[in-house]
Amino acid sequence: MKDIAIIGAGPAGIAASIYLKRAGFEPLVFEKGDIGGLLLNANLVENYPGFPEGITGKELVKLFKNQLLRLDIYVENKEVKEVNIDGDGFKLITSNEILNPRALIITSGTIPKDIELKGQSSVLGRKLFYEIKDIPPPKREDTFVVIGAGDAAFDYALNLSKDVSKVDIIFRSGKAKCLTLLEDRARKSKNIYVHPKTAPLHVKEEQGKIKIECISDGKETIFTPKYGLIACGRSPNLNVISKELQKSLRIKKDGTTNIPGLYFAGDVRRGNFRQTGIAVGDGISTAMMAAEFLLGGYEK
């Protein structure tokens, strides 16, 4: 039996697994998607120490993977469908097995917030997306509309602008809510156009593209990109937790919970502070507490 499992292999889960491995444990790590999580989407990471010129999210994830490989930490590319309490430990249900670790660190990240946009169900997953990873490989002639005013929307636009001919960023508010430097870079780009006070109302497919009908300063405005990307905030991904357990679960500020041996780290509990450095620190601190718990130490 594995003593401890980690659900999610983004920066928090990776950091937790590295600490636990070096502490003498054999963590079982699950990731249903790609190792690295949302970090893979980052156009340029400039606030993570050790990289004076910045580093792309993909390059940083590659370094993380190399470290996992060197330490012989294997990540199971498998979805954990449900987590529940089982005696003094936990029950993890996957598609083909049931596991019972004594301790569990959940680093499942976030999921996109839905927006009200009429017609989206008819094009969702084909022409309109909530996750940049789901978009087909872009071509130079492609055009995009990104819906959102925050860091993610502008970072996605900067990322896409390297490979496509045009990116329009639209949002309802009068000004962007992202870092000033991201907005400055977007506005200086030759193929990114920023449209504040532009509210999307309806979307439909038309001649191989999508038609997005908007109201901009009281006037109707229409965009006809090949693809659309919605980036209007994210929520903690607690879907893996059974409904029964969610009713009694209380997550504390330090990542511990009201359930001994259960911890949360990274964006799943710090959704407003989505930073790689914070996630890494979170992963390490919860791993330290989990190790102490498994060794019979004191837990708050």
C-alpha positions as CSV (number, residue, x, y, z in Angstrom):
1,M,0.0,0.0,0.0
2,K,1.2,3.5,-0.8
3,D,1.4,5.7,2.2
4,I,0.5,8.9,0.3
5,A,-1.1,9.9,-3.0
6,I,-1.1,13.3,-4.8
7,I,-3.9,14.2,-7.2
8,G,-2.6,16.7,-9.8
9,A,0.9,17.2,-11.3
10,G,1.0,20.9,-11.8
11,P,3.7,22.9,-9.9
12,A,2.2,22.2,-6.5
13,G,1.9,18.5,-7.0
14,I,5.4,18.2,-8.6
15,A,7.0,20.1,-5.7
16,A,5.1,18.0,-3.1
17,S,6.2,14.7,-4.8
18,I,9.9,15.8,-5.0
19,Y,9.9,16.7,-1.3
20,L,8.3,13.4,-0.3
21,K,10.6,11.3,-2.4
22,R,13.6,12.9,-0.8
23,A,12.1,12.4,2.6
24,G,12.0,8.6,2.0
25,F,8.4,8.2,0.8
26,E,7.1,6.8,-2.5
27,P,4.3,9.1,-3.5
28,L,1.7,7.9,-5.9
29,V,1.0,10.8,-8.3
30,F,-2.1,11.1,-10.6
31,E,-2.6,13.5,-13.4
32,K,-5.5,13.0,-15.9
33,G,-4.2,15.7,-18.3
34,D,-0.7,16.9,-19.1
35,I,2.1,17.3,-16.5
36,G,2.5,21.0,-15.7
37,G,-1.2,21.9,-15.7
38,L,-2.0,25.6,-16.6
39,L,1.7,26.4,-16.4
40,L,2.0,24.9,-19.9
41,N,-0.1,27.8,-21.2
42,A,2.1,30.6,-19.8
43,N,3.6,32.8,-22.5
44,L,6.5,33.9,-20.3
45,V,7.2,33.3,-16.6
46,E,9.1,36.3,-15.4
47,N,8.6,36.2,-11.6
48,Y,10.0,32.7,-10.8
49,P,13.6,33.1,-9.4
50,G,16.5,31.7,-11.3
51,F,15.5,32.8,-14.8
52,P,16.7,36.4,-15.3
53,E,15.4,36.5,-18.9
54,G,12.2,34.7,-18.0
55,I,11.2,31.3,-19.3
56,T,8.2,30.0,-21.2
57,G,5.7,27.8,-19.3
58,K,6.5,24.8,-21.5
59,E,10.3,25.2,-21.0
60,L,9.8,25.4,-17.2
61,V,7.6,22.3,-17.2
62,K,10.3,20.5,-19.2
63,L,12.8,21.2,-16.4
64,F,10.2,20.0,-13.8
65,K,9.8,16.8,-15.8
66,N,13.6,16.2,-15.9
67,Q,13.7,16.5,-12.1
68,L,10.9,14.0,-11.7
69,L,12.8,11.6,-14.0
70,R,16.1,12.0,-12.2
71,L,14.3,11.2,-8.9
72,D,12.5,8.3,-10.4
73,I,9.0,9.8,-9.7
74,Y,6.4,8.3,-11.9
75,V,3.2,10.2,-12.7
76,E,0.2,8.0,-13.5
77,N,-1.7,9.5,-16.5
78,K,-5.0,8.5,-15.0
79,E,-8.1,10.2,-13.6
80,V,-9.1,9.8,-10.0
81,K,-12.9,9.7,-10.3
82,E,-13.7,10.0,-6.6
83,V,-12.1,10.5,-3.2
84,N,-13.7,9.6,0.1
85,I,-12.8,8.7,3.7
86,D,-12.2,5.0,4.4
87,G,-11.4,4.1,8.0
88,D,-8.2,5.8,9.1
89,G,-7.3,6.6,5.5
90,F,-8.8,7.4,2.1
91,K,-10.4,5.6,-0.8
92,L,-9.3,6.7,-4.3
93,I,-11.4,5.3,-7.1
94,T,-9.9,5.3,-10.6
95,S,-11.2,3.7,-13.8
96,N,-9.6,0.3,-13.0
97,E,-8.6,0.2,-9.3
98,I,-9.3,1.3,-5.7
99,L,-6.4,2.6,-3.6
100,N,-6.3,3.3,0.1
101,P,-3.5,5.8,1.0
102,R,-3.1,6.9,4.6
103,A,-2.5,10.6,3.5
104,L,-3.6,12.6,0.5
105,I,-2.5,15.9,-1.1
106,I,-5.0,17.4,-3.6
107,T,-3.4,19.8,-6.1
108,S,-6.2,19.5,-8.7
109,G,-6.0,23.2,-9.7
110,T,-9.0,25.1,-11.2
111,I,-11.6,24.8,-13.8
112,P,-13.0,27.6,-16.1
113,K,-16.0,29.6,-15.1
114,D,-18.9,29.4,-17.6
115,I,-20.3,32.6,-19.1
116,E,-23.7,33.4,-20.3
117,L,-23.4,33.4,-24.1
118,K,-26.4,32.4,-26.3
119,G,-25.6,29.8,-28.9
120,Q,-22.3,28.6,-27.3
121,S,-23.5,25.0,-27.0
122,S,-23.7,24.6,-30.8
123,V,-20.0,25.5,-31.3
124,L,-18.4,24.5,-27.9
125,G,-15.5,22.1,-28.4
126,R,-15.2,22.8,-32.1
127,K,-15.0,26.5,-32.6
128,L,-15.3,27.9,-29.1
129,F,-13.2,26.8,-26.2
130,Y,-12.7,27.4,-22.5
131,E,-9.2,25.8,-22.4
132,I,-6.4,26.8,-24.7
133,K,-5.0,23.3,-24.7
134,D,-8.2,22.1,-26.4
135,I,-7.7,24.4,-29.5
136,P,-6.6,22.6,-32.7
137,P,-3.0,23.4,-33.7
138,P,-3.2,27.0,-35.0
139,K,-2.2,28.0,-38.5
140,R,-0.8,31.4,-39.6
141,E,-4.0,32.4,-41.4
142,D,-6.2,31.7,-38.4
143,T,-7.9,34.5,-36.4
144,F,-9.1,34.4,-32.8
145,V,-11.3,36.3,-30.4
146,V,-10.3,36.0,-26.7
147,I,-13.1,36.9,-24.3
148,G,-11.8,38.1,-20.9
149,A,-10.1,41.1,-19.2
150,G,-7.6,39.3,-16.8
151,D,-4.1,38.0,-16.9
152,A,-5.1,34.7,-18.5
153,A,-6.9,36.3,-21.4
154,F,-4.0,38.7,-22.2
155,D,-1.4,36.0,-21.7
156,Y,-3.3,33.6,-24.0
157,A,-3.6,36.3,-26.6
158,L,0.1,37.0,-26.5
159,N,0.7,33.2,-26.9
160,L,-1.6,32.9,-29.8
161,S,-0.3,36.0,-31.6
162,K,3.0,34.2,-32.3
163,D,1.2,31.7,-34.5
164,V,-1.9,33.3,-36.0
165,S,-2.6,36.4,-38.1
166,K,-4.9,38.2,-35.7
167,V,-6.2,38.1,-32.1
168,D,-9.1,40.3,-30.8
169,I,-9.5,40.6,-27.0
170,I,-13.0,41.7,-26.0
171,F,-14.4,42.3,-22.5
172,R,-17.4,44.0,-20.9
173,S,-15.6,46.4,-18.5
174,G,-14.2,49.7,-19.4
175,K,-10.6,48.7,-18.8
176,A,-8.5,45.6,-18.6
177,K,-8.0,43.8,-15.2
178,C,-4.6,42.3,-16.1
179,L,-1.1,43.3,-15.1
180,T,-0.2,46.6,-16.8
181,L,2.8,45.1,-18.6
182,L,0.6,42.4,-20.2
183,E,-1.8,45.0,-21.5
184,D,1.1,47.2,-22.7
185,R,2.6,44.2,-24.6
186,A,-0.8,43.3,-26.1
187,R,-1.4,46.9,-27.3
188,K,2.1,47.1,-28.8
189,S,1.7,43.9,-30.7
190,K,1.0,44.2,-34.4
191,N,-1.7,41.6,-34.5
192,I,-3.5,42.0,-31.2
193,Y,-6.5,44.4,-30.9
194,V,-8.1,45.3,-27.5
195,H,-11.8,46.1,-27.3
196,P,-13.1,47.3,-23.9
197,K,-16.8,47.9,-23.3
198,T,-17.6,45.1,-25.7
199,A,-20.1,42.5,-24.4
200,P,-20.6,39.2,-26.3
201,L,-24.2,38.3,-26.6
202,H,-24.6,35.5,-29.2
203,V,-22.4,33.2,-31.1
204,K,-23.1,30.8,-34.0
205,E,-21.1,29.1,-36.7
206,E,-21.1,30.6,-40.2
207,Q,-19.1,29.6,-43.3
208,G,-16.4,27.7,-41.3
209,K,-16.0,30.5,-38.8
210,I,-17.9,31.8,-35.8
211,K,-20.0,34.9,-35.7
212,I,-19.9,36.6,-32.3
213,E,-22.5,39.3,-31.9
214,C,-21.6,42.0,-29.4
215,I,-22.7,45.3,-28.0
216,S,-19.9,47.9,-27.9
217,D,-20.7,51.3,-26.5
218,G,-24.4,50.8,-27.3
219,K,-23.8,49.7,-30.8
220,E,-23.9,46.3,-32.4
221,T,-20.4,44.9,-33.3
222,I,-19.7,41.6,-35.0
223,F,-16.5,39.6,-34.9
224,T,-16.0,36.6,-37.3
225,P,-12.9,34.7,-36.2
226,K,-12.1,31.1,-37.0
227,Y,-12.0,30.3,-33.2
228,G,-13.0,31.8,-29.9
229,L,-11.4,31.3,-26.5
230,I,-13.2,32.2,-23.2
231,A,-11.0,33.2,-20.3
232,C,-13.3,34.8,-17.7
233,G,-12.1,33.4,-14.4
234,R,-11.6,30.0,-12.8
235,S,-13.0,28.1,-9.8
236,P,-11.3,25.6,-7.5
237,N,-11.6,22.1,-9.0
238,L,-13.2,20.0,-6.2
239,N,-14.9,17.6,-8.5
240,V,-12.8,14.7,-7.4
241,I,-14.1,15.0,-3.8
242,S,-17.2,12.9,-3.2
243,K,-20.4,14.9,-2.5
244,E,-20.6,13.3,0.9
245,L,-17.1,14.4,1.8
246,Q,-17.6,17.9,0.4
247,K,-20.5,18.5,2.9
248,S,-18.2,18.2,5.9
249,L,-14.9,19.4,4.4
250,R,-13.2,22.5,5.8
251,I,-10.0,23.7,4.2
252,K,-7.7,25.8,6.5
253,K,-5.4,28.6,5.5
254,D,-2.3,26.5,5.8
255,G,-3.6,23.8,3.5
256,T,-4.6,21.4,6.3
257,T,-8.2,20.4,6.7
258,N,-10.6,19.2,9.4
259,I,-9.8,15.6,8.3
260,P,-6.4,14.3,9.5
261,G,-4.1,13.4,6.6
262,L,-5.9,15.4,3.9
263,Y,-4.2,18.5,2.4
264,F,-4.8,21.0,-0.4
265,A,-2.1,22.9,-2.2
266,G,-1.7,25.3,-5.1
267,D,-4.5,26.9,-7.2
268,V,-7.2,24.7,-5.8
269,R,-7.0,26.6,-2.5
270,R,-5.4,29.8,-3.7
271,G,-7.4,30.6,-6.8
272,N,-6.8,34.3,-6.6
273,F,-3.1,34.0,-6.4
274,R,-2.2,31.8,-9.4
275,Q,1.6,32.0,-9.3
276,T,4.1,29.2,-9.9
277,G,6.2,30.3,-6.9
278,I,3.2,30.2,-4.6
279,A,2.1,26.8,-5.9
280,V,5.6,25.3,-5.4
281,G,5.9,26.6,-1.9
282,D,2.4,25.3,-1.1
283,G,3.3,21.9,-2.4
284,I,6.4,21.7,-0.3
285,S,4.7,22.9,2.9
286,T,1.8,20.5,2.6
287,A,4.3,17.7,1.8
288,M,6.2,18.5,5.0
289,M,3.1,18.4,7.1
290,A,2.0,15.1,5.4
291,A,5.3,13.5,6.1
292,E,5.1,14.6,9.7
293,F,1.6,13.1,9.9
294,L,2.7,9.8,8.4
295,L,5.6,9.6,10.9
296,G,3.3,10.1,13.8
297,G,4.0,13.7,14.4
298,Y,1.7,16.4,15.7
299,E,-0.9,17.8,13.3
300,K,-3.0,20.8,14.0
